[in-house]
């Protein structure tokens, strides 16, 4: 397989669910549980009013990034006191901070190749930032291709192993939800939940056209949704969150 000749297009759009808890810098965090701390309740109270607080899981970013992210959420309407946001910033920086060279990479096939190829340009543990919420195999393949274009040196076999390693250890983290079962649920959780959780849909009752416009807006803001998946999600939302149903 020649990775540099467009391997991404041939890859399956696969969701892998694992993420080592040992990557949290201040405390261990499983994919389903935020680490404990005196500010945890404040974060859940303030942040979960718009999206699942669990969207923090698996994200490791420099402290300055978290400051900007909090300011961004405030601009978008997050409600809390100055003290609340200070506590949230402290919690995020302690548990989800990225300091180059200080985050241990999980063991597994491909780790040695990642270190050998990627550390020539930057600290290899930068992948814990998930490159702007990467995680799906196709997305990690695209990241590696971008690195090749920027001068990364390696073999096709090394690239294959690196993508396997990244996908297995830094894959998509499913959002915990209680959405009703039905065709389109898994796609909605995967395509929409990774950025803001799925609680945004709860309590909303819109027509099919309105849900279609909502999805188009999300795609315009960067959501990756295939053509056939678009219809599946809109059908699901219309069925369970249309104007005539009673699901809250």
Secondary structure, DSSP 4 states (H G I P E B T S, - for coil): --GGGTGGGGS-------B-GGG-SSS---TT-PPP-TTHHHHHHHHTTTS-GGGGTT--B-HHHHHHHHHHHHHTT----HHHHHHHHHHHHHHSB--TT-SPPPPSTTHHHHHHHHTTTS-GGGGGGHHHH--SHHHHHHHHHHHHHTT----HHHHHHHHHHHHHHB---PPP--PPPSTTHHHHHHHHHHHH-SGGGTT----HHHHHHHHHHHHHTT----HHHHHHHHHHHHHHHSTT----
